Amino acid sequence: MSENKDPHVAQGVKFVYDFTEGNKDLKDLLGGKGANLAEMTNLGLPVPPGFTITTEACKVYLDSGEEPVALRDEVSAHLDALEKKMGKQLGQADDPLLVSVRSGAKFSMPGMMDTVLNIGLSDKSVQGLAKQAGDERFAWDSYRRLIQMFGKTVLGVEGDLFEDALEKAKEAKKVTVDTDLEAADLKKLVTKFKKLVKTEAGRDFPQDPREQMDLAVKAVFDSWNGDRAKLYRRQERIPHDLGTAVNVCSMVFGNLGPDSGTGVAFTRDPASGHQGVYGDYLQNAQGEDVVAGIRNTVPLADLEQIDKKSYDQLMQIMETLETHYKDLCDIEFTIERGQLWMLQTRVGKRTAGAAFRIATQLVDQGLISEAEALQRVTGAQLAQLMFPRFDDEAKVEQLGRGIAASPGAAVGKAVFDSYTAIKWSRSGEKVILIRRETNPDDLDGMIAAEGILTSRGGKTSHAAVVARGMGKTCVCGAEDLEVDTKRRRLTVGDTVVEEGDVVSIDGSTGKVYLGEVPVVPSPVVEYFEGRMHAGADDADELVQAVHRIMAFADGKRRLRVRANADNAEDALRARRFGAQGIGLCRTEHMFLGERREMVEKLILADTEGEREEALKALLPQQKQDFVELFEAMDGLPVTVRLLDPPLHEFLPDITELSVRVALAESRKDANENDLRLLQAVHKLHEQNPMLGLRGVRLGLVIPGLFAMQVRAIAEAAAERKEAKGDPRAEIMIPLVGTVQELEIVKDEADQVIAEVEAATGTSLKLTIGTMIELPRAALTAAQIAEAAQFFSFGTNDLTQTVWGFSRDDVEASFFTAYLEKGIFGVSPFETIDKDGVGSLVKHAVKQGRATRPDLKLGVCGEHGGDPESVHFFHEVGLDYVSCSPFRIPVARLEAGRAASQAQGSDHR
C-alpha cells in the first residue's frame, strides 16, 4: 500500500473493510448495508464475498473533489483477495468474476442513490460467462443490463433512450416481456446500447473491468449529492454530511433458469406485526426485475413447493436474524441454481400498528426489555393510530388538495361561518367549517365543526395550530379551492359546493373530497377516552399493545405531562388522556363570543366608573369559569395565564368601522357612538399588534384588569375548598420582559389574594409565576426568578421573537422555499430550534434555578407535544410539558422514551 500523502486525511486511516472485518455497529463507517453484510458474514450465513469502501472515503471525495490517495491501493488489495477467494479475476475472459457496486448510507434511502450490477462484463468476458453458465441468453442479457445501468448511472445517458430501444426490440420480436427475447435479440440490443453510449456520452463503453468498477464507485459517491437524494434527506431529516459507503460484492445470479430466482422476505408481517411467512419470490430473475414489476411475483410461501431445500434454509436464517437483531428483519436473497445467498438484511420498516404489536411480542418472547420496547415505537406512530381514517376501499371524488395540517378524517356539511357551524351542530348536524382563513372569532365554530378547511395558510396558521390543539382534522392552504363566504360556496373548476353539501377532508394527506367518504374510527382513542378497557375480552390486540407500551412509558418518565385547556370539558378529556394538571389556561379564550363586547367596553372605557362597571360585569363570569375548571382538575395543578391577546382581537375592525362611519356621514346620518368608537380605535391601533399592547403591558395600562382576574381565581379556589375540593391554582403573568413588571403585578395579586382569604376565612396557597416568551426574559432569568415561583416557557412567542417571524405570515410567504433549500429541516414552530431558541431555554433554566433552586419549570407552547422537542425538554431539566389534550398520550410516550434513552446512555 502506498504512503498516504492526502492532506485531507489523517495518517493510518483505513478506507476499505472486507465483509469479514465489520459488524452491525459500524453503520457510521460502513453504512447500513455494509454493516449488516458484515454482520451476516460473521454469523456464518451465506453472503457472497466482498468489501466495503467507507463513508470516510466518500466524505473526502465530496470535500476535495478527489478520492483519497490511498484508496486505489486499498481497493486493489481487497480486490486481489476477493479474486483469490473466488478463484477467478474481475472480467477474466474465459471465466469472469463479476461484481455489483451498490450504495449504502447509514440511514436507509431506498432508490435515492445509485447501483450498478454485472460489472466486469465486456465483449470478451461475455463469451466466457456464456460458456461457464451454459446459457448464452443469460450472458448477453446480463451484458445488456450492465450497459444500460452503467450508461444511465455513470455516464449520464438518458434512461429513456435505453428503454425505447428495448421496447423496439420487443416489438420487432412481437413479444411483451424481456424474458421472451432470445440471445440473438440481446446481442443486437447490446450493439444498439453501445452505440447509444458512444453518441450520448461521447465515449465508448469501457472494456476494462477495473475502469468500470472505479467509475461506478465515483458515481455512487456523486449520487449522495443528487437532487433526489438531497430532497429525500430533507424530507426525512437525515444529515447531509454523512456520506455513503460503497459495497463491492461478488455477483450471484437469480436469472440462470427455473432453479434460480430472487426474493424479499420479512420475519413478520410489516403491516400487522403478526408472525408468519411474508414476502415475494420470482423465479429466473435478478433483483431489479422484482422492483420493476416485469413479471408477477409469487408469495414467499410458494418457494416451499418450488425449492424445498432453499425454503427450509431461508426459514432457519430468518429465525437466526430476528433472534440476533431482536427485531423484524427485511431480507433480500437470491437463489443461484439451488444455492441460497443472502444479499441484504436490515431492521424492517413497519406500520404504526405493527410497531406497537411487535414491540410487545418481543418483550413476551424475552428478546428485549421494556425499556428497549419503548425505543421501538414513536410518538408519531402513536398519533397515526389515534386519528380516524377514511376507508381505503371507498370510491371517492377528489376536489383538491391542501396542506395536511392536523391529521384525521372528517365528514360534514359545508358551512362558511362560525354562527352557522354552531347552529347546525346544535341541531345534530356534522359540519365542516370552510374559510379562506380563520381568526380567533372562529373559535366557537371550529369547536362545533368536525373539521376545518381553509384556502389560505399553512401548518402554523391559526386554523392549523388551534385544530391540532383540539385534535380536530384540518386541511389548510387548499389554493385550488375558491372560497366565497358571501355567496356561501366554494368552487373548483366547474364544480360548485354550496352550503349544506357534504364534503370530506383528510388531514393526514391534505386531500378534499366531494360527498361522504366512510370513516373507520380509531380504537386507540376509544381506549384513551375510557370507552375500551385493555383488559376486556373484546379489546383488540392493538389496544392491548398500546396499553402496555404506555404503562412502560409512564413507569420510566421523569417529565410530568399537563394539558393546555381553557374549559372544564377540555380539562376532563385531558384527564382521561392522562394529564397531570393544566399547564396553560388561556383566559382570553374565555372572553370571545358573547363576552367580547364586554371586554371591548373595558378597553375603550373613558372613565373610571365605566371601567369598574365593565370589570364588575366580568368578575362573576370569570369566577364561574374557574370554579368549573378547578372542579374538573381537582387535586391537580392548574396554571391560569392572565389575559394575553393582541389588542386588536378585542376591537372592531378599523377598516369596517371607518367605512361604516363614512357611509353614515355621506347620508348625513352620523352615529355619535360609532364616531367615538372610531376615535378610540384609531388611538389604540397598532401596526404590529403581536409586539404591542398585550400581556403584562395590558394589565399595567388598564387598571383593575389583572386584579379582577386574580380575584376570580382566588374566589373560585376558596369556593372549591369550602366544597371540600382540592384546588391547586397557579397564576401566570404573560409577556414579562423585566422583573419590575412582574413585581408590580405580583404585589397587586398578593394584596387581592389576602383580601379574599380575609373575606372567606380560607387559606389559599396560590403560586405566582411568569411565562418566558421574550428573549430578554430568558436572558435576565436570574433577576425574574427573584419574583417568580415558576417559569413556563411560551415557545411559540419565543420562537417568533428570536427569529423575527410573524407566525401567521411567514409560512405562507417563504417557509416552503426555506424547507426546499434545506435552510430548515423542519419548521421551528413545529420542532424547537435547539441552537437558537433552545439555547435561551437552557440559559433561563440554569440562571433561574441558580437564583431559586426550587423553581418549577415547564413549557406550554406547541412544542410541548412535539416528540423531538419533548426529548430536548427532558435533557434541559424541565419539570413538565403541557400540550393539547389530544397530544397528551404522545407526550407521555416520548417522555418515557427520553428517560429510557438517558438511562441507557448513563449505563453505557
N, C-alpha and C positions, 0 to 999 in steps of 0.2 A: 504494500500500500504506500502511495507517495506521501511525502510530508504535507501536512495541511498548512497552506500559507494564506488561506482565505481570511481577509481582515474582518469579515462579518461573523466568524465562527471561532469559538474558544477551542484551544488545542485539546485533542483527545476526544472530541465529540464523535459519537457513533451514529451514523445515519441510516444503516441498514441492519435489520434483525431477521434472522431466519425464523420460520414459524415455530421451531423448537426452542427459541430463546425467550419469547414473550409470554404474557399471560393477560387475563381479562382485566387486571387492574391498571394496565398501561394504556388506557384509552387516550389520554392526553398526548402520548407519544406515538402510538401505533394506530390511532383511530379505532372506532368501534369494531369495524370489520376485521382489521389485522389483529387486534387484541383477542377477539373471540376465535379466530382461526388458530391462533397460538394456543389458546386455552383448550380447544378441542384436540389439537395435536398432542398437548401434554396429557390429556385424558386417554390417549391411545385410540382415538376414533379415526376412521379412515378419511383423512384430509389429504388432498393432493399436495405434494411438497411445493414449497415456495418461500418467498421472503417479502418483507415489508419495508418500504422506504418511509422514513418517519415524517411527522408533521414539521419537525425542526428543519428538515431539508427544504420542505415547501416554503416555510416562512423566510428562510434565507433567500430562496429564489424570488419570492414575491417582493421582498425588501430591496434586493440588489439587481434584479433582472437577470441574474446568472445563477446556475446551480453551484453548490459548494464545490470547491476544487477537489476535495477528497471523494465526492460522491461517485464519480465514474469508476474509480478503482475499487471502492467498496461493492458496487453493483457487480463489477466483473468477478470479484472473488466469490460472491454469493451465487452468481450465475454458473461459475465453474463448478461449485459444489453441487448445485442443482443438477447440472448435466451429468456429473459422475454418479449421483444418486439414481438418475433415470436411465443411465446407460446410453445416452444419445445427446447430440448437441442441438442448440437452438437453430432451427431451419436446416438441419442436416439433409442433404439432397435425397439420400436413399431411405432415411427413417427419421423424419424431423421431430424434434421436441418443439411443441407449440405452447405458448403461454397466454394467459389473459392479463391485461393491465387494468386494474379497477380502482376507483377512488374509495376512500373510507375515512370520513371525518369522525371526530369524537362523538358528535350527535348525528343521528340518522337524518339524512337529507335525500329521501328516495327520489331518484330520477333527476336530481338537480345538477349532478356532476357527471363526468364522462367515464366511459368504459370501452375498451377495445378488446375483442376476443380473437383467437386464432392467429396471434402474432407469431411469425416465423414461416408463414407460407409464402412461397414465391413461385415463379414459373417453373423452377426446377423441383422444389420440395413438394409441390402439389402432386407430382408424379409419384414421388416416394410414398406420400401419405396414402394415395390411392392403392398402391401395391401392398403396403403394410396392412391396410384396413380391408383389402379385398373388396373395395367398394369405390368405384370411380366416381359415381354420382356424389357420394358423401364428400369426397375430397374437393371436387370442384364447387360444391355448394358452400363448403367451409371457406374456400378461397374467395368466392363471391361475397360472402358475409364480411370477411376481413376488409376487402377493398371498399365496400360500402361504408362500414363503420369508420375505418381509418380516413377515408376521403372526407366524410362529413365531420368527424370529431377532431382530427388532427390537421387536415389540410383546408378545412373551411368550405368544402364544396356543398352547395345547396342540396339538402337531403332529398327534396322532391325530384331532383333530376335522376337520382338512382331509382326512386320508387316508380317514376314514369317509365324508365327503361325496363324495369321488372314487370310492370303491368303490360307493356307491349310484347314482351317475351311470352307471357301467359296467353295474351290474345292471339298471338301467332300460332301458339300450340293448341289454342281453343280449350284451355283449362282455366280453373278459377283459383286453385291454391298452389303455393310454391312447391309443395312436395310432389306435384304431378309433372314438374319439369325434369327432364332426363339429363344425363351427363352431357350430351352434345349441346343441349339447350343452354346449360350452365356455362359451358366453355365459351359459347358465343357471348353470353352475358358478361363474363369476365373480360373479354376483349372490349366490349362496349364500356364497361365500367372504367377500364384503364384509360381509354380514350377520353372519357369524361374528366378524369383526374388531370390528364395532360392539358386539356383545353381550359378547364376551370381553375386549376391550381397553378398552371404554368410550369409543371414539372412532372416527371414520370413517377408512377407509384414505386416506392423504394423496394429494391430486390434484396438489399442487405438486411437480414433479420435483426441485427443489433441496432441498426439505424431505425427500423420500425419501432423497436422497444423504447429506445431513448426518446424518440419524438412523441410516442404515446405517453410516456411519463410526464414530459413537459406539458402536453395537452391537458392531462389530469390536473397538474398544478395550476395551469391557466384557468381551468374551469371553476376553480374556487372563487374567482372574481367575475365569473359570467353573470349576465343580467339576471337569469332565472335563479341562480344560487344566491345572489345578494338579496333579491326580493324575498326568497323563501326564508333566509336568515332574519330579515327584518320582521317578517310576519311571525316567525317562531321565536323571536328574541334570542337568537344564537349569536354570540360574539363574532365579530368579523375578523379577529386577529388569531384565530385558532389554526388556520391552515388545514390541509387534508393530507392524510397519508396515502401511499400508493401501494397496492398489493399486486405482486407479480406471482402468479400461480400457474403451475403446470396444468395444461388443458386436459379435461376429461370430456368425453363426447356422449351425449344422450341421443344423438341423431345417427347412430350406427345400425339402425334396424329395429325390429319389433322387440328384441330383448334389451333394448336401451330406452332411456327416457329421462324426463326431468320433472321435478315437482316442488311443491311448497307444502310444509306441514306445520301444524300448531299443536302444542302439547295439551291445550284446552281450547274450547271454543272462544275466540276473541270477542264474539258478540254477546254470549251469555255467561261465559266463565265455566260452563259445565265440562266435565271431563269426558273424553271420548276420542274418536279418530276424526280429525278435522284437517282438510287440506285438499289439494288438487294434484292430479298427475296427468302427464301427456307422454304417450309413447313416441319413440323415434323423433325426438325434438330437442333443441337447445333451449336454454333458459329464456331468451328473448321471444321465442315462439309462444310461450305461455302468456307473457305480458302483452304481446301484440294481438293475441286472440285470433291467430291464423286458423287454428282448429280448436274445437271444443275439448276441454279437459274432461276427465272423469273423476269422480270422488276418490279421495285417497284410499278409502276402504276397498275399492276395486283392485288395488295393487295386490291384495292378498291372493286374488284369483289369477292375476297376470304373472306375478313373480313372488311366490310364497317365501322363498329364502330371503330375498331383499326386504320384503314386507316385515318379516319377523325381526330381522336385524334392525330395521328402522324403528320399530316399536321399542326395542331394547335401548337404542340410542336416545330416543325421545325421553324415555323414563330416566336415563342417566343424566341427560342435560337438565331436565326440570329439577331433579333432586340436587344437582350440582349448583345450578343458578338460583334455585329456590324460587322460581317464578315461571310464569307462562313463557315458553320459548317459541320463537318463529324460526323455522328451519328451511333452508334451500338445499336440495340434494339432486344428484344426477346418478343414474344407473348406466354404466357402460358395459354392455354385453354381460349383464348379470352381476357386475361388481358395483356395490353401493359406495358412493363418495359424498362426503359432506362438504358443501361449498360455503355455507354461512350459517351462523346462528346469532340470535340477538334476543334480548328481552322483548317480547312482542307487544305491539300496541293493542289496546282493547277499548271497548266501550266503557262508559262510566259505570253502568250496572255490573259489567263483568269485573271491573276493577275491585269493587266492594266485595263481590262474591268470592273472587279468587283470594283476596287478602285473608278473609276469614277461613276459607278452606285450608290455606297453607298453615294458618295457626293451628287448626284442628289436626292437621297431619304432622305437627311438630317440626315443620321445616323452618318456620320463622316465629319470632316473638311478637307480642302485642305491639311493642314499640316499632318493630320493623313493619308490621301491618299498617301502621299509620303513615309510613313513608311510601306505601304502595298506592295510596289514594290521594286526591287533592280536593281542595275546596271548590275548584272549578268543576270537577266531576260531580260533586255533591249538588252544586247549583243546577247542573243539567238535569239531575234526577228529580229536582223539586219542581221544575216548571212543567205545566201541562204541555201537551204537544198535539199537533194535528195528526190524524190518521194518514200514514204514508200511502195507503191503498186508495184513498178517496180521489175522485175525479175533481179537478179544480179549474177555475178560470182566473188566471193571474191578471191583476190590473196594473201592477207596477212593483217597484222595489225601492226601499229606502235604507236607512242605517238601522241595523239591529241594535236598538238602544237598551232594551230591557227584555230578557227572554220570556218565552211563554207563548201560548196560543190563545187568542181571544176572538170571540164571535159576538156580534151585536148589531143593532140597528144604527145606522149613521145618524149622528146628531152634530150640530155645528156651534153650539154654545152650551155653557155650563147650566144655565137655567133649565133648558130642555133635557139635558142629561139627568139632572136631579129629579125633574118632574116625571119623566118616563121611568126612571129607575124606581121611584117610589110606587109607581103603578105596576111594578113587577117586570118591566121590560129590561132586557140586557142591551146596553148601548156601547158604541164605540165613539168616543169624543174625537171629532176631526177639527183641527185648527191649522191655520198657517203656522202659528207658533203659540205656545201657551205662556201665561204670566200668572203671578200669584192669585189673581182674581178667579182663575180657573180651577183653583184647588178643590173646591167642593164638587165641581163637575168631574174632575179627574178621579176623585174618591168614588163617585157614583158609577163611573164607567167601568166596563170590563177591560178596556184597553184604550190607549191614546195613539192617535196617528197625526203627525204634522208634516207639512210640506217643506218646512224650513228647520234649521237647527241640526245639531249633531249629538254625539254621545254625552256631552257635558252641558247641553241646553237645559233650560228649566224643565221641559217635559221629561227629558231623559233622567235627570237627577231625581226629580220627585217620583217618577214612576218606579225607578229602581228602589227608592226608599220605601215605597208602598208595596213592592212586589207586584206591580202592575205591568202587564205587557205593553211595550211601547215601540213604535217604529217612527223614527224621525227623518227629516230631510228627504222625503219622497218627492223629489223635484218634478217628476213627470206628472204628478197629480196637481191639477189646478183647483185649488180650494176657493170657493166663492161663498163666504159666510153670509153675505147679504141675501143672495138668492138661495142659500141653504142647499148647496150641492157641490159635488166635485166632478171634474171631467178628465178623462184620459182618452185622447184621440176622439173617436166618435162615441165612446161610452160615457153615459151620464149617470151618476149615482145621486139620486135625490134623497133628501132627509127621510128616514124610515126604511130605506133599502138596507138589506143585510150585507155586511162586509165581514171579512175575516182577516186578521193580521197575525203574522208570525214574527215575534220578537227575537227569535233565535236566528232567523235568516234575513229578516227585513222585507219579506215578501208580503204583498197585499192582494187579497183575493175577493172576487165578487161572489156574494152568496155565502151560505153556511158550509164551512168545512168541518166535518166531525172531529171532535176533540177527545183525546184519550187523557183521563185525569192521572195525576201523579199519586201513587200510593204512599210515596215518601212524605209528601206534605200532609196527607191524612194521618200518618204516623206522628209527625211533629205536632199536629193540631190535637192529638189525643183521640182521634176517631178510629185509630187502628192500633192495637196493642201488639208489641213484638212477640209476646209470649202466647198470643192467641193461636188457636189451631188454623184459623183462616188467614193469618198474616203470611204474606208471600215471602219467598226466600230472600228477595232483595231487601225488604223491610227488616228482616232478621239481621242481615249483614250490616245494614246501615246502623241499626240499633247497637250492635256490638262494637262497631268502629267508633261510634260516638261515645260509648262508655269508655273505650280505651283512651280517647282524646280527653274527656273530662277528668279522667284519673291522672293524666300526665300534666295538663296545662297549669301554668302559673298565672297567666293573664286571666282576669275576670272579663266577662262579656256582658255589656249593658246594651240598652236599646235607645235609639232616637225615636221618641214617641211623644205626641202632643195631646193625646186624649186617652180616656180610660179604655176605649175599645182597642186602640193600638197597643196600649200597655198590657192588657190582658192577653192579647195574642202573643206579644213578645215574651210574656211569662211562660206561655205554653211552649214556645220555641226554645226556652232555656235561658232567658235573660236573667241576669243577676242584679237588675236595677235599671234605672233610666239614666243615661249619660248626657242626654240633651233633650230638654223640653223647650221647644221654640215658642215662646209666648206670643210672638207676632202672628202665628197661625191661628191663635185664639181670637184675633181681632179682625179677621177677614169676614166676608159675607155681611150679615146684618149689622155687625158691630163696627164695621169700617167707618160708617158715618159718625159714630160716637168718638172714634179716635181723631177723625178729621176735625171735629168741633174742638177737641182738646188742643190739637196742634195750632189751629187758627184762632184760638181764643185771644181776645184783645185785653180782657180784664181778668183780675184775679178771681172775681166772682164766677165768670164764665168757665174758667179753668177748673175751679173747685167743683162746680156743678157737673162738669164732664167727668171728673175723677170720681165723684160720688156715685155717678151712674154706673161706672165701670167696675167699681170695687166688688159689689156682691156677685157679679157675673164671674169675675176673676176668681174669687174665693171658691165658688161652686166648682169651677174647673179643677182647682187644686184639690178640693175635697174628694172628688171622683178619682183623680189621678192617684192620690195618696192611698185611697182605699184599694184601688186595683193593684198597687205595688206595695202593699202593707208589709213592713219588715225589711224592705229593700230600699237602697238609696235612690233618691230622685233629684237629679240636678236640673234646676229650673233656670234657664237663661232669661234674664230680663230683656225687655223689648229691644230688638236689634234689626229693624227693617231699614233699607234705604228710604229716605223720607218720601220720595215721590210715589211709593207704593200706597200711601195713605192720602194722597192729594188728588184732586181732579186733574185729568189730563189737560195740560196747559193749552194745547192746540185746540182741542174740542171746546174748551171754555172760552177761548179767545174768539172762535167762530161764532159761538152762541151769543156772546156779548155784541159782536159786530153786527150780526143779523138783527138783533133786538134794537140796536141803535139806529140801523138803517130804516127800521119800521117805526122809529121814534117811540119804542116800547121798552126802554131800558129797564132792567131789573136791578134794583139797588143791591140786593143780596149778591147777585152774580158779579156786579162791579166790585163790590167789597172783596168777594172771594178771589176775583182775578188779581186784584192788587196784592193780596196776601200770597197767592201762589207765585206771582212774579217775584215777590220779595224772597221767598224760600226756594225758588227754582235753582237747581244745581246742574252744572254741565256734566259732572261725573258723580252721580248720587252714591255710588259704591264707596267713594272716598270722601263723602261729605258728612252731613249732619245725621249720624246714626249711632247706635250702640250707646256707650257711656256718655258720648257727647250730647245725645238727645236727652238722656237722663239729667245731665247737668244744666242744660239750657231750658228745659221745661220743668219748672219747679213742681214737686209733688208726684211726678210720673212714677219714678222708681219707688218712692215711698209707698205709693198706693199698691204697687205690685208686691213689695215686701210685706206689707200689712196683710194682703190677701193670702200670701203663703203662710205667714205666721198664724193668722186666724184659722185657716184651714187645718194646719197642723194641730193647733190647740183643740179644735173640734174633733179631730180624729182621735186624739189622746183621750179626750173625755168619753169617746165611744169605745174605749179600751183598744184602740188601734195602735199601731207602731209606725208612725210617720217618720221618715228619715230624709228630711228635705235639705238640699244644698243649694245655695243661691249663687248664681254665676253672673258676674259683671262682664258684658261683652265689649270688645274692641278697645281694651285698655292699652295705652301706649306709654304711660308713665305712672309711677307709683302714686303720685299726688292725686290723679283722677280716682284711683281705687280707694285711697284713704278717705276722700270726701264722701264717696258713695257709701263706703263701709261704715263710717261714723253715723251717717243718716240711718242706715239699715239697723245698726245696733240699737239706736235710740227707739226706732219703731218696734223692734222685737221686744225690747224691755217694756214698752208701753203695753203691748199685747199680753206679755207674761203677767204684768201687774193687774190688767183688767180681767184676765181669765183665771188667774191663780195657778197657771200651768208653767212648768219649767220646760223651755224649748231649747234643744241643743241643735241650733241651726248653724251650719258652717257656711262661710263666705269665701269664694274664690273667684278666679277670673279665667277668661279664655285667652290663650296665647295665639293670636292670629295676625299680629303685626310684627315685622322684623325687629322693630325697636323693643317690643315687649320681650321677645326672645333674647335679645342682646343684653337687656337690663333685668333679666330674670332674678338675679340675686337681690336687687332692690325690691322688685314687685313681691317676692316671696316673703318679705317682712310683713306685708299686709294681707297676703292671700294664704288661705289654708289649703287650697288645692289649685292646680292648673289643669285645664282641659285644652288640648291643642286643637284649634279650629283650622285644620289643614287645608280646607277649601280656600278660605280667605288668605291664609298664609302663603299658599301657592300663588294666588293672584298677585299679592303684594311683592313677593320675592321675584317673580318672573316679570311683573308689569303687564300681566294679561288680564283682560276682561273676559271672565269665563263665558259670558253669554254671547260673545262676539268672535273670539279667536278661532274656535274650532271650525266654524263655517267659512272663515276667511282664509286661513293659511295652515291649519293643522294638518290637513291632508297632504299638502306639499312637504311639510316637515317630516311627516311619517314616511312618505315615499323616498325622500332624500336621506333618510336614516339619521336625521338630527334628533328625532325622538324614536326610541324603540317602542314606546307606548306613551299615551297622553299623561302628563304629570298630574292631571286631575283624576286619572284612574288609579295609577300606582305612584306612591310618593317618590319624589325626586330626592334620592338619598344624599347626593353630593351637595345640593343646594339647600332645599327646604329641610332635608334630614339633618344637615349639619347644624342648622339653627335649633332644631328639636333637641339634638344631643347637647348642645351648649346650654339650652334652657334647663334641661333635666339636671345637668351637672351643677350649674350655678344655683338653681332653685333649691336643690337638696343640700347644698353647702350651707345655705342660709337657714333652711328649715328641714332637718333630717327626716321628719315625719310627713313631709309634703306629699299629698296624694296626687298622682299623675295619671291622666287619661287622655284619650283622643276621641273627638266626636265628629270629625269630618267624614266625607265619603270614604276616605282611606281606611276607616275603622273596620270595614267589611271586605276590603280587598286582600286576597290571600297573601300576595308578596309583601304588602305593607304590614300585615299583621306580624310577619316574621321580624320585620325591622323594629316594630314597637316592642316586641319581646326582647330583642337584643339590647335596646337602649334602656330598658328597665322600667317601662310604664307599668302601672298597676292594672289598668283595664283599657279595653277598646269599646267604643259604642258605635252601633250601626243600625240600619233599618231592621225592623222585626224579621223580615224575610231573609236577611243575610246573617242572622244570629247563628244558625247551625254551621254555616260556612266559617264564621269567625271562631266558633268553638273548636271546630275540627282543626283549623290552621294554628290556633293557639296551642293545641295538643301536639301537633306536628312540630311546631317551633321548639317546644320544650323537649320533645323527644330527640330532635336533632342536636340540640345543645348538650343534652346529657350524653349522647353518643360521641360528640366531639370531646367532651371532658374525659370520657373513658379512654379515648384514643390517646 
